[in-house]
Amino acid sequence: MTPSKIWRVVDVNQIRHIHFGCVAIFSSTRLLIALVKFRPFTTMSEVEVNQWDELSQFLFCKRRFTDPIAKNGAILEVFIFAIGWRKCSTKNEQFGLYGSVRKIENATDEWWNQGCNLSSVGCILSQSLQSFEDNLFQKIENCYNSLGVPSFAQVNHEGNIPTNQGACKFSSALTFTLNEFKNSPHLYKDSSL
């Protein structure tokens, strides 16, 4: 997401510039909800650029198997998709995978084949988050492990076993957008930018 897209989505009073390429986003009650660090592709190695290319291709293909998230997507006038684990809406179930049964049934083999790429994608995201802020990453990892929450790269979840371990650990779910945010532009008057 580019800085200009963030300005269009979030109330500008909720954004504070930390230093070049890094901003903090706060809720309306002043709680920190995100740290965003922008890094130009020109500063990345060829391996890193290829990893981000792999990630974007994976997410683009994965959207075939899930319906857009209706509530927030409609507010932002954008398609928001999710992959990974979530709390089920079915009574007495703890976890389930995001996905549309109808869409998965129409291409089951392709859905399972894409599952093979989850580990690689999990590594890309994990390494990126760790390079941004290792202390924050460690806190998130500890929280997920204490709750027995699986990594989104797992295709099944059995029991209360800490599963976000190893070099390629990541959160239990990931949301991503396609298409441009269509909210009207905001005027941002923070002179620190």
C-alpha positions as CSV (number, residue, x, y, z in Angstrom):
1,M,0.0,0.0,0.0
2,T,1.4,3.4,-0.9
3,P,1.4,6.4,1.4
4,S,-1.2,8.2,-0.8
5,K,-3.5,5.2,-0.5
6,I,-3.2,5.1,3.3
7,W,-4.1,8.9,3.4
8,R,-7.3,8.1,1.5
9,V,-8.4,5.3,3.8
10,V,-7.6,6.5,7.3
11,D,-8.6,9.7,8.9
12,V,-5.5,11.9,8.6
13,N,-5.7,12.8,12.2
14,Q,-5.0,9.2,13.1
15,I,-1.6,9.1,11.2
16,R,1.7,10.3,12.6
17,H,4.9,10.3,10.7
18,I,7.7,8.7,12.7
19,H,10.7,9.0,10.3
20,F,11.2,8.8,6.5
21,G,9.1,5.9,5.1
22,C,7.6,4.9,8.5
23,V,4.2,6.0,9.9
24,A,2.0,5.0,12.9
25,I,-1.7,4.7,12.6
26,F,-3.9,5.1,15.6
27,S,-7.6,4.2,16.4
28,S,-10.1,7.0,17.1
29,T,-9.4,6.3,20.8
30,R,-5.6,6.9,20.3
31,L,-4.6,3.2,20.5
32,L,-1.8,2.2,18.1
33,I,-3.2,-0.1,15.5
34,A,-0.5,-0.3,12.9
35,L,3.1,0.6,12.1
36,V,3.7,0.9,8.4
37,K,7.2,1.0,6.9
38,F,7.6,1.8,3.2
39,R,10.6,0.4,1.4
40,P,11.1,1.2,-2.3
41,F,11.7,-1.8,-4.6
42,T,14.8,-0.1,-5.8
43,T,16.4,-0.7,-2.4
44,M,15.7,-4.4,-2.4
45,S,17.9,-7.2,-3.6
46,E,16.8,-9.3,-6.6
47,V,15.9,-12.1,-4.2
48,E,13.6,-9.8,-2.2
49,V,11.9,-8.4,-5.3
50,N,11.3,-12.0,-6.5
51,Q,9.8,-12.9,-3.1
52,W,7.4,-10.0,-3.2
53,D,6.5,-11.0,-6.8
54,E,5.8,-14.6,-5.6
55,L,3.7,-13.3,-2.7
56,S,1.6,-11.0,-4.9
57,Q,1.0,-13.8,-7.5
58,F,0.0,-16.2,-4.7
59,L,-2.5,-13.7,-3.2
60,F,-3.9,-12.9,-6.6
61,C,-4.6,-16.6,-7.2
62,K,-5.8,-17.3,-3.7
63,R,-8.6,-14.7,-4.0
64,R,-10.3,-17.2,-6.3
65,F,-11.2,-19.3,-3.3
66,T,-12.6,-16.8,-0.9
67,D,-15.4,-14.2,-1.1
68,P,-14.5,-10.6,-0.4
69,I,-15.1,-9.5,3.2
70,A,-18.4,-7.7,2.9
71,K,-18.5,-5.4,5.8
72,N,-15.2,-3.5,5.7
73,G,-14.7,-3.9,2.0
74,A,-18.0,-2.1,1.3
75,I,-17.0,0.8,3.6
76,L,-13.7,1.2,1.9
77,E,-15.1,0.5,-1.6
78,V,-12.4,-2.1,-2.2
79,F,-12.2,-5.9,-2.3
80,I,-10.6,-7.2,0.9
81,F,-9.8,-10.9,1.0
82,A,-8.5,-13.2,3.8
83,I,-6.5,-16.4,4.1
84,G,-5.6,-18.4,7.1
85,W,-7.4,-19.4,10.3
86,R,-10.3,-17.7,12.0
87,K,-12.7,-18.2,14.8
88,C,-15.6,-20.2,13.3
89,S,-19.2,-19.0,13.4
90,T,-20.4,-22.6,13.9
91,K,-21.2,-23.4,17.5
92,N,-18.6,-25.4,19.5
93,E,-15.9,-24.9,16.8
94,Q,-12.7,-23.0,17.5
95,F,-10.9,-22.6,14.2
96,G,-11.7,-22.8,10.5
97,L,-9.9,-21.8,7.3
98,Y,-11.1,-18.7,5.4
99,G,-12.6,-19.8,2.1
100,S,-15.7,-20.3,0.1
101,V,-16.8,-24.0,0.1
102,R,-18.6,-23.3,-3.2
103,K,-15.5,-22.0,-4.8
104,I,-13.2,-24.6,-3.4
105,E,-15.4,-27.4,-4.5
106,N,-15.2,-26.2,-8.1
107,A,-11.4,-26.4,-8.1
108,T,-10.3,-28.6,-5.2
109,D,-7.0,-29.8,-6.8
110,E,-5.9,-26.2,-7.5
111,W,-6.9,-25.2,-3.9
112,W,-4.8,-28.0,-2.4
113,N,-1.9,-27.3,-4.8
114,Q,-1.8,-23.6,-3.7
115,G,-1.7,-24.9,-0.1
116,C,1.8,-26.2,-0.9
117,N,2.9,-22.6,-1.4
118,L,1.7,-21.4,1.9
119,S,4.9,-22.3,3.7
120,S,7.0,-20.3,1.3
121,V,4.6,-17.3,1.5
122,G,4.6,-17.6,5.3
123,C,8.4,-17.4,5.3
124,I,8.4,-14.3,3.1
125,L,6.0,-12.5,5.4
126,S,7.6,-13.7,8.6
127,Q,11.1,-12.6,7.5
128,S,9.7,-9.2,6.5
129,L,8.0,-8.6,9.8
130,Q,11.0,-9.8,11.8
131,S,13.2,-7.3,9.9
132,F,10.8,-4.5,10.6
133,E,10.6,-5.0,14.4
134,D,11.9,-8.2,16.0
135,N,10.7,-7.3,19.5
136,L,7.1,-6.8,18.3
137,F,7.3,-10.0,16.2
138,Q,8.4,-11.9,19.4
139,K,5.5,-10.5,21.4
140,I,3.0,-11.6,18.6
141,E,4.6,-15.0,18.4
142,N,4.5,-15.5,22.1
143,C,0.8,-14.5,22.2
144,Y,-0.1,-16.9,19.4
145,N,1.9,-19.7,20.9
146,S,0.3,-19.3,24.3
147,L,-3.1,-19.5,22.7
148,G,-2.2,-22.5,20.5
149,V,-3.1,-20.6,17.4
150,P,-1.8,-22.1,14.2
151,S,0.2,-20.4,11.5
152,F,-1.8,-19.5,8.4
153,A,0.6,-21.7,6.5
154,Q,-0.8,-24.8,8.1
155,V,-3.6,-26.6,6.2
156,N,-4.9,-28.3,9.3
157,H,-4.9,-27.7,13.1
158,E,-4.9,-30.4,15.7
159,G,-5.1,-29.6,19.3
160,N,-3.5,-26.9,21.4
161,I,0.0,-27.2,20.0
162,P,2.2,-24.1,19.6
163,T,2.6,-24.0,15.8
164,N,4.3,-20.7,15.0
165,Q,7.8,-22.0,15.5
166,G,10.9,-22.1,13.4
167,A,12.4,-19.5,11.0
168,C,9.1,-19.1,9.1
169,K,6.5,-18.3,11.7
170,F,3.7,-15.9,11.1
171,S,0.3,-14.9,12.2
172,S,-2.8,-17.0,12.0
173,A,-4.5,-15.0,9.3
174,L,-3.8,-12.4,6.6
175,T,-6.0,-9.9,4.9
176,F,-5.2,-8.3,1.6
177,T,-6.8,-6.0,-0.9
178,L,-7.2,-5.9,-4.6
179,N,-8.0,-2.8,-6.7
180,E,-7.5,0.8,-5.7
181,F,-9.1,2.3,-2.7
182,K,-11.8,4.6,-4.0
183,N,-12.3,6.9,-1.1
184,S,-12.1,10.6,-1.9
185,P,-8.6,12.1,-1.3
186,H,-7.8,13.8,1.9
187,L,-5.7,16.9,2.5
188,Y,-2.8,16.0,4.9
189,K,-1.4,19.1,6.6
190,D,1.3,17.4,8.8
191,S,4.5,19.4,7.9
192,S,6.7,16.6,9.2
193,L,6.2,14.8,5.9
